[in-house]
Amino acid sequence: MKIKMMPLTLTAAVSAAILFGGWTAYRHYAVEQPLDRVAASLPGVQSASASMTSGEVVVDVKLKPDADLADVYRRVKLEGADQIGGRKLTLNVESDTSSKLEKAWNDSLFDVAEAMETHRYSGIRTAMDKLSRHYPGVTAATGMDDDNVYIRLTDGKSAKFIVLPRQPATLGVWQNA
């Protein structure tokens, strides 16, 4: 039996186009677009856009200064659970910040990094209280869940949102066990 190369090549190309085109359409219409709608409908969210890779779903959100970042993350994760599946959810947050908020955050960064590194998360709240006293007009709100620590710095109409991923405590292996 003689195999003709032209029909075989054409069949393989059409099959690949249908397969990859179908996957792209599925990803866009069944995963990304519903997550866009879920995130954009939440209070405090101005706009949202989702994208997906094999192991991660990334949602880019632009937030209003009064947004509750921890609630946005929780509700996107909960209401978009069917689209997210077993993938990791990452929120990239954009907001209207100011130089005063950037300076305040930079001044408290050492204390926050130390608290994150030592897993003493109450040190973050202490650092934010200190920041609010040192910078009049700047208010700080903190929140935490199993995945992240959330910080919101506000100064009038400006806001800065920070998401710090928590590292779960790992159990070490003892040599003499």
C-alpha positions in Angstrom: 0.0 0.0 0.0 1.4 3.3 -1.1 0.7 6.3 1.3 0.3 9.6 -0.5 2.1 12.4 1.3 -0.1 15.4 0.3 -3.4 14.1 1.8 -1.5 12.8 4.9 0.2 16.2 5.4 -3.1 18.1 4.8 -5.0 15.8 7.2 -2.4 16.3 9.9 -2.3 20.1 9.5 -6.1 20.3 9.6 -6.3 18.1 12.7 -3.6 20.1 14.5 -5.4 23.4 13.6 -8.8 22.1 14.9 -7.2 20.6 18.1 -5.2 23.7 19.0 -7.9 26.1 17.9 -10.4 24.3 20.0 -8.2 24.4 23.0 -7.6 28.1 22.5 -11.3 28.8 22.1 -12.1 26.7 25.2 -9.5 28.5 27.3 -10.8 31.9 26.2 -14.5 31.3 26.4 -14.8 28.7 29.2 -12.0 29.9 31.6 -10.7 33.4 31.0 -13.9 35.2 30.0 -16.0 33.9 33.0 -13.2 34.8 35.4 -13.1 38.3 33.8 -16.8 38.7 34.5 -16.6 37.3 38.1 -13.7 39.6 39.0 -15.1 42.7 37.3 -18.4 42.3 39.1 -16.9 42.5 42.6 -17.2 45.6 44.7 -14.1 47.8 44.4 -12.9 46.4 41.1 -12.6 48.8 38.2 -11.5 46.3 35.6 -10.3 42.7 35.3 -8.5 40.5 32.8 -7.7 36.8 33.2 -5.1 34.7 31.5 -4.2 31.0 31.9 -1.2 28.8 31.7 -0.9 25.1 32.3 -0.5 25.5 36.1 -1.6 29.0 36.9 -4.5 31.4 36.4 -3.5 35.0 36.5 -6.1 37.7 37.0 -5.0 41.3 36.5 -7.3 43.7 38.4 -7.4 47.4 38.7 -8.8 48.3 42.1 -10.5 51.4 43.6 -8.9 52.8 46.8 -11.7 51.4 49.0 -11.5 47.9 47.7 -11.0 44.9 50.1 -8.2 43.0 48.4 -8.6 39.9 50.6 -12.3 39.7 49.8 -11.6 40.1 46.1 -9.1 37.3 46.2 -11.4 35.0 48.2 -14.5 35.7 46.0 -12.6 35.2 42.7 -11.2 31.9 44.1 -14.6 30.8 45.3 -16.9 32.0 42.4 -14.3 31.0 39.8 -13.5 27.6 41.3 -14.9 25.7 38.2 -12.7 27.7 35.9 -9.6 27.7 38.1 -9.7 24.0 38.9 -6.5 22.8 40.5 -4.4 25.7 39.1 -2.8 28.3 41.3 -4.6 31.6 41.4 -2.5 34.8 41.2 -3.8 38.3 41.4 -1.8 41.1 39.8 -3.1 44.3 41.4 -3.0 47.7 39.8 -4.1 50.9 41.6 -3.5 54.6 41.6 -0.7 55.1 44.0 1.3 58.2 45.1 4.9 59.0 45.9 4.0 59.4 49.5 2.5 55.8 49.7 5.6 54.5 47.8 7.9 56.1 50.3 5.9 54.9 53.3 5.9 51.3 51.9 9.7 51.5 51.3 10.2 52.7 54.8 8.3 49.8 56.3 9.6 47.1 53.9 12.3 45.9 56.3 9.9 45.3 59.1 7.4 43.5 56.8 10.1 41.4 55.2 11.4 40.3 58.7 7.8 39.4 59.8 7.2 37.4 56.6 10.6 35.6 56.9 10.1 34.6 60.6 6.4 33.8 60.0 5.4 36.3 62.8 2.6 37.9 60.9 1.5 40.1 63.7 4.7 42.1 63.1 3.1 43.2 59.8 0.2 44.8 61.6 2.7 46.4 64.1 4.7 47.8 61.1 1.6 49.2 59.5 0.5 50.9 62.8 4.0 52.4 63.0 3.7 53.5 59.4 0.4 55.2 60.0 1.8 57.2 63.0 4.9 58.2 61.0 3.0 59.3 57.9 -0.1 61.5 58.8 -3.0 60.8 56.5 -1.8 57.4 55.5 -4.0 54.6 56.7 -3.1 50.9 56.5 -5.4 47.8 56.5 -4.1 44.3 56.7 -5.7 40.9 56.2 -4.6 37.3 55.9 -5.8 34.0 54.6 -4.3 30.6 54.1 -2.5 31.7 50.9 -1.5 35.4 51.2 -1.1 38.4 53.4 -2.9 41.5 52.1 -2.0 45.1 52.8 -3.8 48.2 51.6 -2.3 51.7 52.1 -4.5 54.7 51.4 -4.0 58.4 51.3 -7.1 60.2 50.2 -7.8 59.1 46.6 -4.5 57.2 46.3 -4.1 53.6 47.3 -1.3 50.9 47.2 -2.2 47.2 47.4 0.3 44.6 48.3 -0.1 40.8 48.1 2.5 38.8 50.0 2.4 35.0 49.4 2.6 33.0 52.6 5.0 30.2 52.8 3.5 27.3 54.8 5.6 25.9 57.6 7.5 22.8 56.5 8.2 19.9 58.7 11.9 19.1 58.9 13.5 15.7 58.9 15.5 14.7 61.9 18.6 12.7 61.4 18.1 10.6 64.4 14.4 9.9 63.9 
